[in-house]
Amino acid sequence: MRKIKVLLVLFTFIAINASWAQSTSVYEFLKVDMSPRAASLGGSFVSNGDDPDVIFYNPAGIQLLENSPVSFSYVNYLMDINLASLAYSKNIEGIGRFAAAVKYINYGTFTGADESANKTGNFSANELALIVGYANALEENFYYGANVKFIYSGIDHYSSSAFAFDLGLHYSVPDQNLELGASALNLGKQFSTYDGVKEDLPLDIEVGVSKKLAHLPLRLSLDFHRLNEKRDNFGDHFKGFSFGGEFTLSKVLTLRLGYDNEKRDELKIGSTSGLAGFNIGVGIKIKTYQFNYGFSSFGQIGSLQRIGVSTSL
């Protein structure tokens, strides 16, 4: 019980001292949902515990994984921007469960020019995050986890980099099919910059809950994101929520629906949002392989499509 109290105090201290944080422009790719499953649920994934991609949302969730799962995801983003991720987890008896992941984004190739508009050749831009995670049990049904991240961003021959870490907690109530999660993501600092001015990382404090219904093959999830960001009033903190439902139609087929309230507001053009913030996806299990597809609407701006596959090694 003493370990639990210490960890809860630490987590609360981080949340309170991060309450001033604002949205930033540095390493924003860290906030993109990579997993087609998570994106289909509107990003409500902080209380998950059966998918290796949980390392991107809450490192404590990896403790609930079984065997040695591996997952690959690909995102076809706007303007031909491409992202990919790879996640893997393995339990080491007597030590705990470890995980590793890579998150990569390629912005494509651009034509360079000097101040006189003379072309100087082509250049590329990309960003990368390397993640190592660890999780273990504090008490029965109560788990903790932490990630260490190395982050790199490059444009032509310029670059910047940073170290960061994530903290997470997960609590299970097995007899009620209830899962609770909380995480603080991207706590860290740049150690090299593009122009000598250090910027804040996209810190995100999240809490979430998920419940599998007793008499329906349906799992519901609700997350609150960006609780650390400054708002006009206290109630506005809860506008950053996402909600998702995962309906198991058979042993082979799963249907997913999700909604992200804050994303819908951010993508509004004038007074019109269209279907921005709404997501849909499907999962197909073939033998030991799980294939996932996710579609996310950005309203009038466009849409994102994600594909992924996972299995156990």
C-alpha positions in Angstrom: 0.0 0.0 0.0 2.9 2.4 0.7 4.2 1.9 -2.8 0.8 2.8 -4.2 0.6 6.0 -2.2 4.0 7.1 -3.2 3.3 6.6 -6.9 -0.1 8.3 -6.7 1.5 11.3 -5.0 4.2 11.4 -7.7 1.7 11.2 -10.5 -0.5 14.0 -8.9 2.6 16.2 -8.5 3.4 15.8 -12.1 -0.1 16.6 -13.2 -0.3 19.7 -11.0 3.0 21.1 -12.1 2.2 20.5 -15.7 -1.1 22.3 -15.6 0.4 25.4 -17.3 1.4 23.5 -20.5 0.2 24.7 -23.8 0.0 23.1 -27.3 3.3 23.3 -29.0 4.6 22.8 -32.5 7.7 20.7 -31.7 7.5 16.9 -32.3 3.7 17.1 -32.9 3.9 13.7 -34.6 4.0 12.1 -31.2 0.3 12.9 -30.8 -0.8 11.1 -34.0 -2.7 7.9 -33.4 -0.6 5.2 -35.1 -2.8 2.1 -34.2 -5.8 1.6 -36.5 -7.6 0.0 -33.6 -6.9 2.9 -31.2 -7.8 5.5 -33.9 -11.1 3.7 -34.7 -12.0 4.2 -31.0 -11.3 7.9 -31.2 -8.0 7.4 -29.5 -9.6 6.2 -26.3 -6.9 3.6 -25.5 -5.3 4.6 -22.2 -7.1 1.8 -20.3 -6.2 -0.9 -22.8 -4.3 -4.0 -21.8 -4.5 -6.5 -24.7 -2.6 -4.7 -27.5 1.2 -4.0 -27.8 0.3 -0.5 -29.2 -0.8 0.5 -25.7 2.9 1.5 -25.2 2.1 4.7 -27.1 -0.8 5.5 -24.7 0.0 4.1 -21.3 3.1 2.0 -20.5 1.4 0.4 -17.5 -0.9 -1.4 -19.9 1.9 -3.5 -21.3 1.9 -5.5 -18.0 -1.4 -7.1 -18.9 -0.1 -8.4 -22.3 0.3 -12.1 -22.9 3.0 -14.0 -24.6 5.3 -11.9 -26.8 3.1 -9.8 -29.0 4.3 -7.6 -31.9 2.4 -5.0 -33.9 3.0 -3.0 -37.1 0.9 0.0 -38.2 1.0 2.2 -41.3 -0.8 5.6 -41.6 -1.6 7.3 -44.9 -1.7 10.9 -43.7 -2.7 14.1 -45.4 -0.6 15.5 -48.3 1.1 12.2 -48.9 2.8 12.2 -45.5 3.5 8.7 -44.3 3.9 7.3 -40.8 4.7 3.8 -39.5 5.2 2.2 -36.1 6.4 -1.1 -34.7 5.8 -2.3 -31.2 7.0 -5.5 -29.3 6.7 -6.7 -25.8 8.2 -9.6 -23.8 7.9 -10.7 -20.2 11.1 -11.6 -18.3 10.3 -13.9 -15.4 11.1 -12.4 -12.0 11.9 -9.0 -13.5 8.8 -7.7 -15.2 7.5 -7.0 -18.7 9.5 -5.0 -21.2 8.5 -3.4 -24.5 10.1 -1.5 -27.3 8.6 0.6 -30.1 9.5 2.8 -33.0 7.4 5.7 -34.4 8.5 7.2 -37.7 7.1 9.9 -40.0 8.3 10.9 -43.4 7.1 14.3 -44.8 8.3 13.6 -48.3 10.8 15.4 -50.6 10.8 19.2 -51.2 12.5 21.6 -53.6 14.9 23.9 -51.8 15.5 27.6 -52.8 17.6 30.4 -51.5 16.4 34.0 -50.6 16.5 34.9 -54.3 14.2 32.0 -55.2 17.1 30.1 -56.9 16.6 26.4 -56.6 19.2 24.7 -54.5 18.1 21.0 -54.9 15.8 18.7 -53.2 15.7 17.9 -49.5 13.6 15.7 -47.2 12.1 15.9 -43.7 11.4 13.2 -41.2 11.0 12.5 -37.5 11.6 9.5 -35.3 10.9 8.3 -31.8 12.6 5.2 -30.2 10.9 3.9 -27.1 11.8 1.4 -24.4 9.2 0.6 -21.8 8.9 -1.4 -18.5 5.9 -2.4 -16.5 5.2 -4.4 -13.3 2.6 -4.9 -10.6 2.4 -2.7 -7.5 -0.4 -4.8 -5.9 -3.0 -7.2 -7.1 -4.7 -5.7 -10.2 -2.7 -2.5 -9.9 0.1 -1.9 -12.3 2.7 0.8 -13.1 4.8 1.5 -16.2 7.3 3.9 -17.6 8.8 4.6 -21.1 12.1 6.2 -22.0 12.1 8.0 -25.4 14.7 9.3 -27.8 13.2 11.8 -30.2 14.8 13.0 -33.5 13.6 15.6 -36.0 15.5 16.4 -39.3 14.9 18.8 -42.1 17.6 18.8 -44.8 20.9 18.9 -42.9 19.4 20.6 -39.8 18.1 18.6 -36.9 16.9 18.6 -33.3 16.6 16.0 -30.7 15.2 15.3 -27.2 14.8 12.8 -24.4 11.5 12.2 -22.8 9.6 9.7 -20.6 6.1 8.5 -20.0 4.5 7.4 -16.8 1.4 5.3 -16.5 -0.9 3.6 -14.0 -3.5 0.9 -14.7 -6.1 -0.6 -12.3 -8.3 -3.6 -13.1 -11.6 -4.7 -11.6 -11.9 -8.2 -13.0 -15.3 -9.1 -11.5 -16.8 -6.0 -13.2 -14.9 -6.2 -16.5 -13.7 -2.7 -15.7 -10.3 -1.1 -16.5 -9.0 2.3 -15.4 -5.9 4.0 -16.7 -3.9 7.2 -16.4 -0.8 8.4 -18.1 1.6 11.4 -18.4 3.2 11.4 -21.9 6.2 13.2 -23.3 7.7 14.5 -20.1 11.2 15.8 -21.1 13.4 18.4 -22.7 15.2 19.1 -26.0 19.0 18.8 -25.8 19.6 20.1 -29.4 17.4 22.6 -31.3 17.0 24.0 -34.8 17.6 27.6 -34.0 19.0 27.6 -30.4 15.6 28.2 -28.8 14.3 25.3 -26.8 10.6 24.4 -27.1 8.3 22.4 -24.9 7.4 18.9 -25.8 3.7 18.0 -26.5 2.9 17.0 -22.9 -0.3 15.1 -22.6 -2.0 13.9 -19.3 -4.8 11.4 -19.9 -7.2 9.4 -17.8 -9.6 6.8 -19.1 -11.9 3.9 -18.4 -13.2 1.0 -20.3 -15.8 -1.6 -19.6 -16.9 -4.8 -21.3 -20.7 -5.2 -21.0 -21.9 -8.3 -19.3 -24.7 -9.3 -21.7 -23.4 -7.8 -25.0 -20.1 -8.5 -26.9 -19.4 -4.8 -26.6 -16.5 -3.0 -24.9 -16.9 0.8 -24.3 -14.0 3.2 -23.7 -13.9 6.8 -22.5 -10.8 9.0 -22.3 -10.0 12.5 -21.3 -7.0 14.0 -23.0 -4.7 17.1 -22.5 -5.9 17.6 -18.9 -2.6 19.5 -18.4 -3.4 22.3 -20.9 -4.6 25.7 -19.7 -8.3 26.4 -20.3 -10.6 29.3 -19.8 -12.4 27.6 -17.0 -12.3 24.2 -15.2 -15.2 22.7 -17.1 -13.4 23.2 -20.4 -10.8 20.5 -19.4 -13.4 17.9 -20.0 -14.1 19.0 -23.6 -11.0 17.0 -24.6 -12.7 13.6 -24.5 -12.9 10.7 -26.8 -15.3 7.8 -26.8 -15.3 4.4 -28.5 -17.1 1.1 -28.8 -15.7 -2.2 -29.9 -18.4 -4.8 -31.0 -17.2 -8.4 -31.4 -19.4 -9.8 -34.1 -17.7 -13.2 -34.1 -14.4 -14.9 -33.3 -13.1 -13.5 -36.6 -14.7 -10.1 -37.0 -14.8 -7.0 -34.8 -16.4 -3.6 -35.6 -15.2 -0.4 -34.0 -16.6 3.1 -33.8 -15.2 6.2 -32.1 -15.6 9.9 -31.6 -13.0 12.6 -30.7 -14.7 15.7 -29.4 -11.7 18.1 -29.4 -10.5 17.0 -32.8 -14.0 17.8 -34.2 -13.8 21.3 -32.7 -10.2 21.8 -34.0 -11.1 20.8 -37.6 -14.2 23.0 -37.9 -14.1 25.3 -40.9 -16.3 28.2 -40.3 -19.5 26.8 -38.7 -19.1 23.4 -40.4 -17.4 20.3 -39.0 -18.8 17.7 -41.4 -17.9 14.2 -40.0 -14.7 15.5 -38.4 -13.8 13.6 -35.3 -15.8 10.5 -36.2 -13.9 7.2 -36.8 -14.7 3.7 -37.9 -12.7 0.5 -38.2 -12.7 -3.2 -38.4 -10.6 -6.1 -37.1 -10.2 -9.5 -38.7 -8.5 -12.4 -37.0 -7.1 -15.1 -39.2 -5.4 -17.9 -37.1 -2.8 -16.1 -35.0 -2.9 -12.9 -37.0 -5.0 -9.8 -36.2 -5.5 -7.5 -39.2 -6.9 -4.0 -38.4 -8.2 -1.1 -40.5 -9.2 2.3 -39.4 -10.8 5.3 -41.1 -10.8 8.8 -39.5 -12.6 11.8 -40.9 -11.1 15.2 -40.9 -14.2 16.8 -42.3 -13.7 19.1 -45.3 -9.9 18.8 -44.9 -9.8 15.1 -45.8 -9.4 11.7 -44.1 -6.8 9.3 -42.8 -6.6 5.6 -43.4 -4.6 3.2 -41.2 -3.8 -0.4 -41.6 -2.0 -2.7 -39.1 -1.2 -6.3 -38.3 -0.3 -8.0 -35.0 0.6 -11.5 -33.8 2.5 -13.2 -31.1 6.1 -14.5 -31.6 
